Amino acid sequence: NHYYPAVEGDQYWIGPVYSSGSIKFEGTEYQDLLLNYDVYNQLVMTAMVQDGFIINVILDKSRIDHFFINQDQFVHIRDGQGILLPGFYRLCFERQDLQLYALNSKDIVGNNFTGALTKKFVQHNELFLILDGKVFKIDKKKDLRLAFSGRPEMINSMKQSSLRFNKVNLEQDLVRFLSNYYQSDSNL
């Protein structure tokens, strides 16, 4: 970690190396790029080779519509919607009337348990569900019941599901539930 040498870990989405990606920049799609996402600073970077040297280029985030790093798609929400503030959100699931986004962030956390101050990057994820144009912050199962309150069939399906929707696996459980729910012919 060359930006923050006194901090354990790194500030990047996958790690300090560039990964294959694509980007929609000012309305134009660019494929087969080397991209990295600095989650801590909310910066998208690409690497270019010029005269045998690798040059790191920070892209102007105001000109980015969305980007992919490997299979993860990040969407630039510009104007925000209520509790959904402007920024890059990872699109976890999407259907015509429903989108599930994760706002990924990293913080530098320090502790002094051993007598020596140590700092490390810690990742946080906040989930946001947009259903029929309304935005819901999802922290627990109760938030899902509120979001799905206008759709009793979703609440019933959620109750019948074996998924626990606990804080640790909330994103994975919710994506699995939504995938199963929308794969059923009766829910399309």
Secondary structure by P-SEA (a helix, b strand, c coil): cccccccccccccccccccccccccccccccccccccccccbbbbbbbbcccbbbbbbcccccccccccccbbbbbbccccccccccccccccccccbbbbbbbbbbbbbbccccbbbbbbbbbbbbbbbccccccccccaaaaaaaacccaaaaaaaaaccccccccaaaaaaaaaaaaaaaccccc
